[in-house]
């Protein structure tokens, strides 16, 4: 246990950058203020969203209290948090367990596999606590304060907050351990590890599909009436994806009863057993999947006529663009964190709509929205907001220089002007952004039965919307590149540039959505405003890139 705790301490210090911060602060004490400033910016940026979330919870409580269903906000919060932790946990687990640059050093230590796995698991768990905070704390606080809950409720709530991530994270870890164990057998390890990571995620999606299809049809009126007349059954329905949640939900809803204590003990025992089983599986599989993960194989290649044609010269801008795209696609860490999220987030958003069963009464409720003129403005605003959010969160341009790391000096020698290099990095982000837009728009068109003219209009608006976010991400990385790193994960996962780009994306999307909904009620005016709003930002940021950005690029290299 002592070795496990020591490993946890070392990994947390390394992952959060405490030692680096302490070293920098010796020369400049103001370095301590940077994390605080970023934290303050995040609070300011997400404050409107949190206030809206709290307001919805308050109104939901007041609406449901007269019929005795006020605890529904707790159950929904627990299900939401568990689902997000499960899916995001897959990314965290694969990156922390397999793509960390210090794995080779840890393998040489006199520690057992479960100790290493447990330390990695705990490292990811701390990240999940941060993810959990803005999602679960509000419903716990709203329910507790509005119901004048007893001290037992607050004890269960605090302990439950610490235990909730264990089951979804253990499930994500087991899936990753099993799949990644067998992706280390091939000579092309990077390719198979990327495919393994994708397979884990699709297995998770498949699991959700199976569970949803095996459940009842929530669109059935008789079924809904039965839920309202038997309140406790609603807890079981909402928590069927993570059955252990029902025990915590019942413990919180009836915290003053003896049954609440028994339910909480059952939830705690189940969570601990899940972690124990995960570590037991890791004891058998983790080292086998980890050994050799950092090796590079060399093959003798027979140069054929087809291969020789690949060696022909390409236009310099196209060649540099191909280099950027290949780096993103061939490096597992970059692919999982920068590229894959563009396609997975839309899939996760739309899966619940696909899984609903059509009733005999007619079409699904949202199918008629696409034909409603008053809904079109909201649709354009929502699709633009999703596109802006994805462009700001994918980290392609906001880590484009950082990903080069210590090899950045090569840019001084290649015969390509700085302007072309910046344009190529920008184009790489735009290409993946357009592909993400096409996926979002295709799914929305299928669900909402959109006509071709509206699809084309949405595509143009979304295309213009992603340009400024790609540009501002590149600007941030130009002025604050993270070039000194010893593992690829630090270039993207521990890079504040990604967070700053995401914050700006939230602000830009929120401003656009607020103005549209508040003051614009004409479709033509809405389209013109969105094109002008995003177009002005795009033009302004591009001019800055081509002037100040080039000058900053030159200073970085000199």
PyMOL commands that set and color helices and strands:
alter all, ss='L'
color gray80, all
select helices_A, chain A and resi 2-16+18-27+31-65+72-98+103-107+113-146+151-182+189-214+221-229+231-238+245-253+258-290+305-310+316-330+332-354+365-371+373-393+402-412+418-448+452-479+488-492+496-519+523-557
alter helices_A, ss='H'
color red, helices_A
deselect
rebuild
show_as cartoon
